[in-house]
Amino acid sequence: MAICGAGIGSSGILKVNAERVLKKLDIEADVTAVHLDSLEMARDAQVILTSAEFVDAIGKTFADVIVIENFFDTNELTEKLEASLG
C-alpha cells in the first residue's frame, strides 16, 4: 500500500514504481495507492510505503511501514522492499 496526503500524485508514482520493483524481484503483490483518510484500508496491508511526514499519521499498525525518501529511486525501493519481503 502506498500512502500520501491526497492519494493521487505521490502515492500513484510510488505505486507504479513499487509494482515495477516487485515484478523484478519476482514477488506477486497487489499495490494500492491511498490517501490518509483511507487508512482503514491499511489494516490488511503487509507493507505500507510512505514518506517520513506521514508515519505518525498512520499510527499503530501490524504492517511494515517503510519510509521512502525518493519515490523515483527504484534502487531505494528495491533495497527496502527486499529487506521487508525477501
Phi and psi restraints in degrees (value plus and minus 20) as a CYANA .aco file:
   2 ALA   PHI    -131.1   -91.1
   2 ALA   PSI     105.1   145.1
   3 ILE   PHI    -139.4   -99.4
   3 ILE   PSI     115.4   155.4
   4 CYS   PHI    -161.8  -121.8
   4 CYS   PSI    -196.0  -156.0
   5 GLY   PHI     -88.8   -48.8
   5 GLY   PSI     -56.1   -16.1
   6 ALA   PHI    -131.0   -91.0
   6 ALA   PSI     -41.3    -1.3
   7 GLY   PHI      60.0   100.0
   7 GLY   PSI      -4.0    36.0
   8 ILE   PHI    -139.7   -99.7
   8 ILE   PSI     -85.6   -45.6
   9 GLY   PHI     -94.3   -54.3
   9 GLY   PSI     -98.0   -58.0
  10 SER   PHI     -87.0   -47.0
  10 SER   PSI     -56.5   -16.5
  11 SER   PHI     -90.5   -50.5
  11 SER   PSI     -50.1   -10.1
  12 GLY   PHI     -86.2   -46.2
  12 GLY   PSI     -62.8   -22.8
  13 ILE   PHI     -83.3   -43.3
  13 ILE   PSI     -64.9   -24.9
  14 LEU   PHI     -83.4   -43.4
  14 LEU   PSI     -59.4   -19.4
  15 LYS   PHI     -80.3   -40.3
  15 LYS   PSI     -70.6   -30.6
  16 VAL   PHI     -81.7   -41.7
  16 VAL   PSI     -64.8   -24.8
  17 ASN   PHI     -88.9   -48.9
  17 ASN   PSI     -57.1   -17.1
  18 ALA   PHI     -84.3   -44.3
  18 ALA   PSI     -61.1   -21.1
  19 GLU   PHI     -81.0   -41.0
  19 GLU   PSI     -61.3   -21.3
  20 ARG   PHI     -83.0   -43.0
  20 ARG   PSI     -65.3   -25.3
  21 VAL   PHI     -85.0   -45.0
  21 VAL   PSI     -65.6   -25.6
  22 LEU   PHI     -81.0   -41.0
  22 LEU   PSI     -57.7   -17.7
  23 LYS   PHI     -83.7   -43.7
  23 LYS   PSI     -63.7   -23.7
  24 LYS   PHI     -83.5   -43.5
  24 LYS   PSI     -53.7   -13.7
  25 LEU   PHI    -101.8   -61.8
  25 LEU   PSI     -21.9    18.1
  26 ASP   PHI      39.0    79.0
  26 ASP   PSI      21.7    61.7
  27 ILE   PHI    -133.3   -93.3
  27 ILE   PSI     101.2   141.2
  28 GLU   PHI    -106.5   -66.5
  28 GLU   PSI     106.3   146.3
  29 ALA   PHI    -176.6  -136.6
  29 ALA   PSI     131.5   171.5
  30 ASP   PHI    -116.2   -76.2
  30 ASP   PSI     102.1   142.1
  31 VAL   PHI    -130.2   -90.2
  31 VAL   PSI     107.6   147.6
  32 THR   PHI    -140.6  -100.6
  32 THR   PSI     117.3   157.3
  33 ALA   PHI    -118.9   -78.9
  33 ALA   PSI     104.9   144.9
  34 VAL   PHI    -157.5  -117.5
  34 VAL   PSI     145.3   185.3
  35 HIS   PHI    -123.7   -83.7
  35 HIS   PSI     148.8   188.8
  36 LEU   PHI     -76.5   -36.5
  36 LEU   PSI     -51.6   -11.6
  37 ASP   PHI     -90.7   -50.7
  37 ASP   PSI     -29.6    10.4
  38 SER   PHI    -126.2   -86.2
  38 SER   PSI       5.8    45.8
  39 LEU   PHI     -81.4   -41.4
  39 LEU   PSI     -40.5    -0.5
  40 GLU   PHI     -76.6   -36.6
  40 GLU   PSI     -54.4   -14.4
  41 MET   PHI     -86.8   -46.8
  41 MET   PSI     -42.5    -2.5
  42 ALA   PHI     -94.5   -54.5
  42 ALA   PSI     -29.7    10.3
  43 ARG   PHI     -80.3   -40.3
  43 ARG   PSI     -52.4   -12.4
  44 ASP   PHI    -114.1   -74.1
  44 ASP   PSI     -20.2    19.8
  45 ALA   PHI     -94.3   -54.3
  45 ALA   PSI     121.2   161.2
  46 GLN   PHI    -105.9   -65.9
  46 GLN   PSI     -56.6   -16.6
  47 VAL   PHI    -155.0  -115.0
  47 VAL   PSI     118.1   158.1
  48 ILE   PHI    -139.5   -99.5
  48 ILE   PSI     102.8   142.8
  49 LEU   PHI    -120.9   -80.9
  49 LEU   PSI     110.9   150.9
  50 THR   PHI    -180.7  -140.7
  50 THR   PSI     156.3   196.3
  51 SER   PHI    -113.8   -73.8
  51 SER   PSI     143.6   183.6
  52 ALA   PHI     -78.5   -38.5
  52 ALA   PSI     -52.1   -12.1
  53 GLU   PHI     -86.5   -46.5
  53 GLU   PSI     -38.0     2.0
  54 PHE   PHI    -126.0   -86.0
  54 PHE   PSI     -21.3    18.7
  55 VAL   PHI     -78.7   -38.7
  55 VAL   PSI     -67.7   -27.7
  56 ASP   PHI     -83.5   -43.5
  56 ASP   PSI     -56.0   -16.0
  57 ALA   PHI     -88.7   -48.7
  57 ALA   PSI     -48.2    -8.2
  58 ILE   PHI     -87.5   -47.5
  58 ILE   PSI     -58.1   -18.1
  59 GLY   PHI      52.3    92.3
  59 GLY   PSI    -177.1  -137.1
  60 LYS   PHI     -92.5   -52.5
  60 LYS   PSI     111.0   151.0
  61 THR   PHI    -175.3  -135.3
  61 THR   PSI     135.1   175.1
  62 PHE   PHI    -105.5   -65.5
  62 PHE   PSI     -30.2     9.8
  63 ALA   PHI     -92.6   -52.6
  63 ALA   PSI     134.9   174.9
  64 ASP   PHI    -102.1   -62.1
  64 ASP   PSI      90.5   130.5
  65 VAL   PHI    -107.5   -67.5
  65 VAL   PSI      97.8   137.8
  66 ILE   PHI    -131.1   -91.1
  66 ILE   PSI     101.0   141.0
  67 VAL   PHI    -106.8   -66.8
  67 VAL   PSI     104.2   144.2
  68 ILE   PHI    -127.6   -87.6
  68 ILE   PSI     103.1   143.1
  69 GLU   PHI     -98.6   -58.6
  69 GLU   PSI     -62.0   -22.0
  70 ASN   PHI    -148.3  -108.3
  70 ASN   PSI      86.3   126.3
  71 PHE   PHI     -83.9   -43.9
  71 PHE   PSI     -36.2     3.8
  72 PHE   PHI    -114.9   -74.9
  72 PHE   PSI     -28.4    11.6
  73 ASP   PHI    -107.1   -67.1
  73 ASP   PSI      76.2   116.2
  74 THR   PHI     -89.3   -49.3
  74 THR   PSI     -43.8    -3.8
  75 ASN   PHI     -86.4   -46.4
  75 ASN   PSI     -62.6   -22.6
  76 GLU   PHI     -82.9   -42.9
  76 GLU   PSI     -65.7   -25.7
  77 LEU   PHI     -80.5   -40.5
  77 LEU   PSI     -64.0   -24.0
  78 THR   PHI     -79.7   -39.7
  78 THR   PSI     -69.6   -29.6
  79 GLU   PHI     -78.9   -38.9
  79 GLU   PSI     -67.1   -27.1
  80 LYS   PHI     -95.2   -55.2
  80 LYS   PSI     -58.1   -18.1
  81 LEU   PHI     -90.2   -50.2
  81 LEU   PSI     -58.5   -18.5
  82 GLU   PHI     -84.5   -44.5
  82 GLU   PSI     -59.0   -19.0
  83 ALA   PHI     -86.3   -46.3
  83 ALA   PSI     -55.8   -15.8
  84 SER   PHI     -99.5   -59.5
  84 SER   PSI     -62.1   -22.1
  85 LEU   PHI    -126.7   -86.7
  85 LEU   PSI     -38.1     1.9
